[in-house]
């Protein structure tokens, strides 16, 4: 079955939230307190996300991977979020992969790689010279995935408090060259 990457629309909101909820529960089991993961509600946020997808106030790209009419993953990419470094003018021209989630049923199928490639190509095409993303330090599977695609930790760290647990995030960066020279997942095509 063909994998397609396309711009997200408001009608995708419920499926995007389902992907995020299921991915968090699978990826962060043993990392984020179970009570926090149990409270994630895939029915609570779709209306708010649908409105956001209609107006896109921040200029970010919201892309979904779809296979057989089902959203199997999504990525959000745009200008790097504000930081002390950017306030000092040190990070002009930086783009960011703000989120990348794939439903656990689609892990290890090339969906994540196709989404990442499409997002990084879009950021490069938008004129960003360097890209960043944040990943939980204890999410070793995600860290290996990003490192296979040329991302490296740059030494920046942040703390995130979720469900009463203080978690460490690491910032990864890479040059913003197009990744189209890398092989695509079998049967994948981007429609963006």
C-alpha atoms as one frame of an Amber mdcrd trajectory, in Angstrom:
protein
   0.000   0.000   0.000   1.336   3.433  -1.026   2.530   5.897   1.655   1.734
   9.539   0.896   2.969  12.612   2.755   0.737  15.678   2.411  -0.248  18.883
   4.190  -2.535  18.213   7.131  -6.085  19.530   6.958  -8.623  20.140   9.714
 -10.321  16.813   8.971  -7.085  15.015   9.999  -7.168  16.348  13.565  -8.727
  13.310  15.267  -6.319  10.903  13.559  -3.296  13.118  14.344  -4.234  13.215
  18.032  -4.746   9.420  18.005  -1.271   8.939  16.493   0.286  11.227  19.103
  -1.512   9.566  22.022  -0.678   6.013  20.930   2.926   6.944  20.077   3.461
   8.628  23.460   2.064   5.620  25.329   4.328   3.215  23.445   7.519   5.304
  23.187   7.483   6.790  26.668   6.434   3.754  28.720   8.985   3.535  31.523
  10.165   7.101  30.835   7.117   9.238  31.652   5.046   8.269  34.737   2.267
   5.799  33.797  -0.433   7.971  35.387   0.414  10.812  32.996   0.302   8.504
  29.969  -2.968   6.949  31.157  -4.558  10.412  31.306  -3.786  11.192  27.666
  -7.129  11.477  25.914  -7.271  11.082  22.164 -10.769  12.600  22.098 -10.007
  15.798  24.033  -7.878  17.853  21.644  -9.055  17.276  18.040 -11.410  20.290
  17.924  -8.652  22.666  19.042  -6.162  21.124  16.607  -8.689  21.282  13.751
  -9.105  25.031  14.328  -5.334  25.449  14.456  -4.928  23.565  11.172  -7.540
  25.839   9.563  -5.721  29.080  10.439  -2.029  28.032  10.942  -1.075  31.210
  12.806   2.592  30.337  13.262   3.569  29.522   9.683   4.627  25.985  10.562
   4.222  23.077   8.141   1.940  20.331   9.411   2.445  17.206   7.338   0.792
  13.818   7.690   1.772  10.405   6.388  -1.246   8.566   5.071  -1.619   4.987
   3.976  -4.879   3.458   2.846  -6.835   6.497   4.035  -5.370   6.249   7.545
  -2.984   8.821   9.056   0.012   6.816  10.300   2.279   9.685  11.340   2.819
  13.418  11.357   5.557  16.018  11.515   5.494  19.710  12.412   8.315  21.906
  11.086   9.054  25.619  10.924  11.219  28.384  12.282  13.072  27.431  15.458
  11.155  28.232  18.645  12.330  31.261  20.646  15.238  30.771  23.030  17.740
  32.886  24.914  20.204  32.230  22.094  17.758  33.413  19.438  16.934  36.515
  21.493  20.648  37.347  21.364  20.562  36.903  17.573  22.740  33.791  17.661
  20.390  31.416  15.848  19.111  33.341  12.840  18.242  31.064   9.952  17.577
  28.027  12.129  14.617  25.782  11.358  13.149  23.176  13.680  11.397  19.859
  13.527   8.950  20.634  16.332   7.332  17.194  16.485   7.552  13.855  14.698
   5.331  10.971  15.715   4.469   7.719  14.001   1.768   5.324  15.165   3.408
   2.259  16.799   1.774  -0.002  14.178   3.828   1.865  11.544   7.177   1.897
  13.365  10.091   0.491  11.347   8.208   0.842   8.027   9.993   3.918   6.683
   7.140   6.255   7.634   9.229   8.243  10.121  12.162   8.515   7.705   9.864
   9.726   4.912   8.271  12.332   7.189  11.659  13.510   8.455  13.060  13.756
   4.928  10.044  15.710   3.687  10.188  18.123   6.646  13.940  18.727   6.391
  13.693  19.265   2.627  10.886  21.807   3.205  12.951  23.627   5.830  15.976
  23.731   3.524  13.789  25.014   0.678  12.474  27.735   3.038  16.028  29.039
   3.450  17.009  27.642   6.845  20.728  26.849   6.994  20.708  24.738  10.181
  17.999  22.566  11.702  17.279  21.550  15.273  14.974  19.277  17.224  14.569
  18.273  20.854  14.397  14.675  22.054  14.077  13.152  25.512  17.466  11.935
  26.692  15.983   8.599  27.768  14.247   8.018  24.417  17.110   5.949  23.045
  15.120   4.578  20.100  14.347   8.088  18.829  17.925   9.232  19.415  19.270
   6.320  17.338  16.745   7.138  14.602  17.823  10.786  14.399  21.511   9.893
  14.526  21.050   7.493  11.578  19.727  10.511   9.655  22.690  12.751  10.391
  21.467  14.580  13.512  23.883  15.081  16.406  23.478  16.460  19.941  24.921
  19.972  20.134  25.327  20.113  23.932  22.159  22.097  24.703  19.893  20.600
  27.361  16.551  21.518  28.831  14.302  20.158  31.547  10.701  19.142  31.084
   8.327  18.380  33.946   5.689  15.787  33.003   3.503  13.956  35.461   5.753
  14.941  38.339   8.892  13.577  36.650  11.725  15.901  35.713  12.956  14.781
  32.289  16.028  15.892  30.358  15.754  16.933  26.724  18.699  17.147  24.346
  18.884  19.417  21.339  20.057  17.796  18.116  21.149  19.763  15.050  22.190
  19.160  11.469  22.918  21.217   8.352  19.783  21.995   6.358  20.808  20.407
   3.098  18.125  18.515   1.210  17.976  14.829   2.042  16.646  13.767  -1.342
  19.900  11.922  -2.079  18.985   9.370   0.591  16.933   6.360  -0.506  13.194
   6.678   0.074  11.192   4.063   1.882   9.773   1.552  -0.563   6.540   2.775
  -2.116   6.690   6.213  -0.458   5.986   9.455  -2.253   5.501  12.984  -1.017
   2.571  15.060  -2.238   3.578  18.423  -0.789
